[in-house]
Amino acid sequence: MQLFGMTTTIQISSRGTMTLPIELRRRLKLDKHSILLVEEREDGIFLHPAMTVPVRDIPKSTIKKWIKDDEADAASVTVLKR
């Protein structure tokens, strides 16, 4: 198992954007439609490609759990009125 590959320095623009080098995008098979997940870790950030899955391929039990979790989160929100 390879834990890491090449090390590259990437500059962040004044708009907060960064561009991954073309060699890296090609090796990881990333294109303009790719989505990266950003995971904040104790020692920095970790980027990894996201995989999209059609909703029809997600088990109904998983979707029901997501809905239940979302409803529980929504119920815990306190709305402040001015």
Contacts in CASP RR format, 6 or more apart in sequence:
PFRMAT RR
TARGET T0000
AUTHOR 0000-0000-0000
METHOD contacts of the structure
MODEL  1
MQLFGMTTTIQISSRGTMTLPIELRRRLKLDKHSILLVEEREDGIFLHPA
MTVPVRDIPKSTIKKWIKDDEADAASVTVLKR
6 24 0 8 1.000
8 21 0 8 1.000
8 24 0 8 1.000
10 18 0 8 1.000
10 19 0 8 1.000
10 20 0 8 1.000
10 21 0 8 1.000
11 18 0 8 1.000
12 18 0 8 1.000
20 30 0 8 1.000
24 30 0 8 1.000
25 31 0 8 1.000
25 34 0 8 1.000
28 49 0 8 1.000
30 36 0 8 1.000
30 49 0 8 1.000
34 49 0 8 1.000
34 50 0 8 1.000
35 49 0 8 1.000
35 50 0 8 1.000
35 52 0 8 1.000
36 47 0 8 1.000
36 48 0 8 1.000
36 49 0 8 1.000
36 50 0 8 1.000
37 47 0 8 1.000
37 48 0 8 1.000
37 49 0 8 1.000
37 50 0 8 1.000
38 45 0 8 1.000
38 46 0 8 1.000
38 47 0 8 1.000
39 45 0 8 1.000
39 46 0 8 1.000
39 47 0 8 1.000
39 48 0 8 1.000
55 63 0 8 1.000
END
